[in-house]
Amino acid sequence: MAKTACHLYVLRVLSFFCLCLFIVASAEAARDAASVETETLERFSRIFNGPDSHPARGDSPGIDVSKLRPAPKPSAEYGVPFSKALSGASPVAAASSAVAFTGLKTAYFGGDMFVVKVNVSFDSSKETADLYAAAWLDGQSAPLFFTGNDLSPLDWAAVPARTGISQGSGSYEVFTFKLPNPMGPLKFTLLAALLKGGQPLTGENLLSNVASAEVKFIGGSSDTSEKGQTDVFRYLALGLGQQILRGTVHQGVLRRMDLGFSLKRSDLPSGFTSDDVVLGLLPATQGLLRITEPKKSLRIIKRAGTASKKYHFEQTYKDIPVYGSWFKMSVKESGDSFSLDSLSGRYVPDLQLTDTSAALDGKDALLAVAEANGIASLSELEVVIPPKLWIFDAALLAPECPNCPEVSYDPRLGWRVVFFSPKEHGAVADAFVDAFTGEILFQQARTDGELQLNLFTAEGNTSSTCFAWQATRREQWYDEEGECDYSRHCRKFNYCPLEGYACVNPDTEGVDADFLSRRIYDFYLSVFGRRSYDGDDSYIWTYLDVGFSPDNASSTDCGAWTIHQFSSGMCTPDAYGHEFGHSFHDSETNFVYSNESGAVAEHVADMFGHFFECWTGPDCNWQMGEGSVLGLASTCGSLRDMADPPRCDSDPDHYSAYVNTTSDEGGVHTNCGILNKAGFLMTDGGTFRTVIVTGIGEEKSRAVYYKTSLMSSTETRGSGIFRTAYRMPAGI
């Protein structure tokens, strides 16, 4: 009874919260400067001069579109950014000369009246002043100045909005406009300052402070369902009066919302926990998420954290799980309150299937997988677990880069078959078979594909069963006790059960690999307090001299264990750290190894490879795989340059350069360069695209990556969400 009363009470509180569930909806896009300039201006033009625009004054025709072109480089003729023109300048008038924006809202919705008004206090009887006001759009190289002219209210030229202002105080309205509904999202900064009357915009003519204010136009949609979401945002903002922090909706999915909504413990029943808050809030999110009965359709799969808890959910439909789906709620618990800090996710909105009764059974699915993988009979197909019905939708795995094609949602009922794939050297693979047609919808091996102890030499062989039951095809060189020598003729005396009675003779790479396997255990234990890659003291299996063609290395999930495989000459410190990093994040975060999610997995492994290399000795650099046979053969001397990704194979270092490809599982080893650059800047600092970043250092950086990996469980986490989770510089 008490528990039921608690939940009913919360739902009443939450009906109010549901007024708060969208205190957000500003759209953001970190893109290449040139394309952003053009796109931002086009959006600006559509808002202020489109067919649905509504000038506030009847005689105003809107903004002259011819002026809404990318501005040339700042010159005497065109407006120079305030930050340059007034850099380091101090007002020459008395301290009481000041400007400030008044009446502004943090965010505006379609149909709102957008009014730019500046309060001015001018203290000088000897001269007059001019008021300059401008809008600096995100991504622009120069601001647009308000002219104060209704017929042509904006201009690139640095012109004042009001002239001849004399001593005293006053309020000046420099722009008024009724925003169209719907409209596209837009974010910009307003700037204002007083300068000497009749003088140009330069630092020596400054008479006041430089006022600034950030403004966001919240994008709307003409689509009925999406309009419902944005209307919820609007009602919440109007009803609660709280500031909109940030929110992103893409294809009907709430990708992220930051809010900081608080519930006081005193307003809740005694004994209320963060679990109660989360479960109580879920029903209120149905319209926002576009998930029917979210309390039934979202299943908790992981809780992480103590004072700040992350709740990870998986989407289901009629108790059938949706592959690659995730939803997360972040709740902070303090002494007297609970705070819902953020919501984020990737799932299928408005999920409806006409039929969940499969026409094909599990055996049919096994036959389809066997045929697709060249396996002659079911007796030869090694299945890890029995087939199970899942919902598969390729849209959940698709990248969301600016130039990538949008993939529409198309949920399909399918059998998930988990088996040992002969095509992937015996690694565990997932295959989805359409439950009605038998079509293979998707197949992906659980191997991290590039660089991953009992320690063995594979003697040039590969294995379709992770080297299990194949004692004749590899030789064990080391176990935890050292070199495997057990014979009166051997130099040492250590019996290795998997090798038996033999003397072994490891080569130099074998000796080095044994050292690395022990050092990496020490690294995770001493730095993170973690025992082995999974925190459970699992065996570290390493195979050298694997017959990959071409040369390669990998961390491979073998079901009950993980193996790290290296071609001859591939087991360098950073490469070993990279593969072990894959094993670590695989034990915590279920990345789907393709497209953006796969690129994030490669980046995380690269960072842990770098951290391990820097911890083990003096060779601390941002080259990945230097000294390996592939690194030595490359034009840049390594596999990847994390500090300067374009130096190696022109890898991208910015999301606007994302490579949309079907090769390499969607370019995972290429697009990881985007986040590698960000990780480098976060750690060491530097200047990138005019953004100055102060590095936090190796120790703090590796702590951030480790903690964030522990708090993530998402399978399809893309770069934008990842950047937020790791608190990377927003400009990159």
Secondary structure as GFF3:
##gff-version 3
##sequence-region A 1 732
A	DSSP	alpha_helix	2	17	.	.	.	ID=ss1
A	DSSP	alpha_helix	33	49	.	.	.	ID=ss2
A	DSSP	beta_strand	54	55	.	.	.	ID=ss3
A	DSSP	three_ten_helix	65	67	.	.	.	ID=ss4
A	DSSP	alpha_helix	82	85	.	.	.	ID=ss5
A	DSSP	beta_strand	98	102	.	.	.	ID=ss6
A	DSSP	beta_strand	107	108	.	.	.	ID=ss7
A	DSSP	beta_strand	113	122	.	.	.	ID=ss8
A	DSSP	beta_strand	129	137	.	.	.	ID=ss9
A	DSSP	beta_strand	144	146	.	.	.	ID=ss10
A	DSSP	beta_strand	154	155	.	.	.	ID=ss11
A	DSSP	beta_strand	162	165	.	.	.	ID=ss12
A	DSSP	beta_strand	168	178	.	.	.	ID=ss13
A	DSSP	beta_strand	186	196	.	.	.	ID=ss14
A	DSSP	three_ten_helix	203	205	.	.	.	ID=ss15
A	DSSP	beta_strand	211	217	.	.	.	ID=ss16
A	DSSP	alpha_helix	224	240	.	.	.	ID=ss17
A	DSSP	beta_strand	246	250	.	.	.	ID=ss18
A	DSSP	beta_strand	253	264	.	.	.	ID=ss19
A	DSSP	three_ten_helix	265	267	.	.	.	ID=ss20
A	DSSP	alpha_helix	274	281	.	.	.	ID=ss21
A	DSSP	three_ten_helix	282	285	.	.	.	ID=ss22
A	DSSP	alpha_helix	286	289	.	.	.	ID=ss23
A	DSSP	alpha_helix	294	297	.	.	.	ID=ss24
A	DSSP	beta_strand	298	304	.	.	.	ID=ss25
A	DSSP	beta_strand	308	317	.	.	.	ID=ss26
A	DSSP	beta_strand	320	321	.	.	.	ID=ss27
A	DSSP	beta_strand	326	333	.	.	.	ID=ss28
A	DSSP	beta_strand	337	346	.	.	.	ID=ss29
A	DSSP	alpha_helix	362	372	.	.	.	ID=ss30
A	DSSP	three_ten_helix	378	380	.	.	.	ID=ss31
A	DSSP	beta_strand	383	392	.	.	.	ID=ss32
A	DSSP	three_ten_helix	394	396	.	.	.	ID=ss33
A	DSSP	beta_strand	412	420	.	.	.	ID=ss34
A	DSSP	three_ten_helix	422	424	.	.	.	ID=ss35
A	DSSP	beta_strand	428	434	.	.	.	ID=ss36
A	DSSP	beta_strand	440	445	.	.	.	ID=ss37
A	DSSP	beta_strand	455	457	.	.	.	ID=ss38
A	DSSP	three_ten_helix	471	473	.	.	.	ID=ss39
A	DSSP	beta_strand	475	479	.	.	.	ID=ss40
A	DSSP	beta_strand	482	483	.	.	.	ID=ss41
A	DSSP	alpha_helix	508	528	.	.	.	ID=ss42
A	DSSP	beta_strand	541	544	.	.	.	ID=ss43
A	DSSP	beta_strand	553	557	.	.	.	ID=ss44
A	DSSP	beta_strand	562	566	.	.	.	ID=ss45
A	DSSP	alpha_helix	573	588	.	.	.	ID=ss46
A	DSSP	alpha_helix	595	616	.	.	.	ID=ss47
A	DSSP	beta_strand	623	624	.	.	.	ID=ss48
A	DSSP	alpha_helix	629	633	.	.	.	ID=ss49
A	DSSP	beta_strand	640	641	.	.	.	ID=ss50
A	DSSP	three_ten_helix	645	647	.	.	.	ID=ss51
A	DSSP	three_ten_helix	655	657	.	.	.	ID=ss52
A	DSSP	alpha_helix	664	684	.	.	.	ID=ss53
A	DSSP	beta_strand	686	688	.	.	.	ID=ss54
A	DSSP	beta_strand	691	693	.	.	.	ID=ss55
A	DSSP	alpha_helix	698	710	.	.	.	ID=ss56
A	DSSP	alpha_helix	719	725	.	.	.	ID=ss57
###
